Amino acid sequence: MQPDPLKDSIIAALHAFIRQRPGLEYGNYCDDATYRSEMRGITRDLNHARQLLRQVELSFGITGADMRRTAAHSRLKIRNTDSGIAVDYCTGQYFPTEYRRAVARFCAELLWSHRRDHAMPETPSAPGEPWRFGGMSAGEWLRHSFRREYGRAIANRYFS
């Protein structure tokens, strides 16, 4: 497999993006328990983003061009700068609670598309009937495969 410098640059930029501090303002929370709960969720999102980003990195069929194409339809923006690739995020509500989850969603979309296009088993069906994969529809088969690979928490959040 040929090295893909664009993919490597985007992966490095995404890693740097999710490693940045969330920037929660303690004064926005009514008590310590609420603040700590928010931080736990942000840390969970970091772990999910790392796991899914690593899988994208290891998936040789996913290219830098695929990543750019997927980012064009998401809140994540991948842009060229003088110093390389940079990642921006268009915030919906509150950046600290969204940006890591956005990277995880982005990676999940890449993985879903790649598996759908390149890893589905070939199963003949009768003319006019939907394709079935072990008695499941294509979507059910994909969700089941991601649940086996990543566990219920990640599968339900990003692949449902």
C-alpha positions in Angstrom: 0.0 0.0 0.0 1.3 3.4 -1.0 1.8 6.0 1.9 -0.8 8.7 1.9 0.8 11.9 3.2 -2.5 13.8 3.1 -4.1 11.2 5.3 -1.2 11.2 7.7 -1.3 15.0 7.9 -5.1 15.0 8.6 -4.7 12.3 11.2 -2.0 14.3 13.0 -4.2 17.4 12.9 -7.2 15.5 14.3 -5.0 14.1 17.1 -3.8 17.6 18.0 -7.4 18.9 17.8 -8.8 16.3 20.3 -5.8 16.7 22.6 -6.5 20.4 23.2 -8.0 21.4 26.6 -11.8 21.7 26.6 -11.7 25.1 28.3 -14.7 24.6 30.6 -15.4 27.6 32.8 -16.0 26.4 36.3 -18.1 29.5 37.0 -20.7 28.3 34.5 -21.6 25.4 36.8 -23.9 25.5 39.8 -21.8 23.0 41.8 -18.7 20.8 41.8 -20.6 17.6 41.0 -22.1 19.0 37.8 -18.7 20.3 36.7 -17.1 16.9 37.3 -19.9 15.1 35.5 -19.4 17.3 32.5 -15.6 16.6 32.6 -16.3 12.8 32.7 -18.4 13.0 29.6 -15.7 15.1 27.8 -13.0 12.5 28.8 -15.3 9.6 27.6 -15.6 11.5 24.2 -11.8 11.8 24.1 -11.4 8.0 24.5 -14.0 7.3 21.9 -12.4 9.7 19.4 -9.0 8.2 20.0 -10.2 4.7 19.4 -12.1 5.5 16.3 -9.4 7.8 14.9 -6.8 5.0 15.4 -9.1 2.6 13.5 -9.3 5.1 10.6 -5.5 5.4 10.7 -5.2 1.7 10.4 -7.8 1.3 7.6 -5.7 1.4 4.5 -8.7 1.8 2.2 -9.6 5.2 3.7 -7.6 7.9 2.0 -7.0 11.5 2.7 -9.3 12.4 -0.2 -12.1 10.4 1.5 -11.4 12.3 4.7 -11.7 15.7 2.9 -14.9 14.6 1.1 -16.5 13.5 4.4 -15.4 16.6 6.2 -17.0 18.8 3.5 -20.4 17.5 4.8 -19.8 17.8 8.5 -19.1 20.5 11.1 -15.4 19.6 11.0 -13.5 21.6 8.5 -10.1 20.4 7.2 -8.1 23.3 5.7 -4.6 23.9 4.4 -2.5 26.4 6.1 1.1 27.7 5.6 2.2 25.2 8.3 0.2 22.2 7.1 -3.3 20.9 7.8 -5.6 22.5 10.4 -8.9 21.4 11.8 -11.7 23.8 12.6 -15.1 23.0 14.1 -18.3 24.9 13.8 -19.9 24.9 17.2 -23.5 24.0 17.7 -24.1 24.8 21.4 -21.0 24.5 23.6 -17.5 23.8 22.1 -16.0 22.0 25.1 -18.7 19.3 25.1 -18.9 18.9 21.3 -15.5 19.0 19.6 -14.2 15.5 20.6 -17.6 13.9 19.9 -17.5 15.6 16.4 -14.2 13.9 15.6 -15.6 10.5 16.8 -18.7 11.0 14.6 -16.5 12.0 11.6 -14.4 8.8 12.1 -17.5 6.7 12.5 -18.9 8.1 9.2 -15.6 7.2 7.4 -15.6 3.7 8.9 -19.3 3.1 8.1 -18.8 4.1 4.4 -15.6 2.1 4.0 -17.1 -1.1 5.5 -20.4 -0.6 3.5 -18.5 -0.2 0.3 -15.6 -2.7 0.8 -16.4 -5.2 3.5 -20.0 -6.3 3.1 -20.3 -10.0 2.2 -21.7 -10.8 -1.2 -25.1 -12.4 -0.7 -27.4 -13.1 -3.7 -31.1 -12.4 -3.2 -34.2 -13.1 -5.3 -34.9 -10.4 -7.9 -36.9 -7.5 -6.4 -36.1 -8.4 -2.8 -33.7 -6.5 -0.5 -30.3 -8.0 0.0 -30.0 -10.0 3.2 -26.8 -10.8 5.1 -27.3 -13.7 7.5 -31.0 -12.8 7.8 -30.2 -9.1 8.5 -30.6 -6.0 6.3 -27.4 -4.2 5.2 -27.8 -1.6 8.0 -28.4 -4.2 10.6 -25.4 -6.2 9.5 -23.2 -3.1 9.7 -24.5 -2.1 13.1 -24.0 -5.6 14.4 -20.4 -5.7 13.1 -19.5 -2.4 14.7 -21.1 -3.5 18.0 -18.9 -6.7 17.9 -15.8 -4.6 17.2 -16.3 -1.6 19.5 -18.8 -2.6 22.1 -22.3 -1.4 22.8 -21.5 2.1 24.1 -19.6 3.2 21.0 -21.8 1.4 18.6 -25.0 2.8 20.0 -23.6 6.3 20.1 -21.9 6.6 16.7 -23.2 3.7 14.5 -27.0 3.6 15.1 
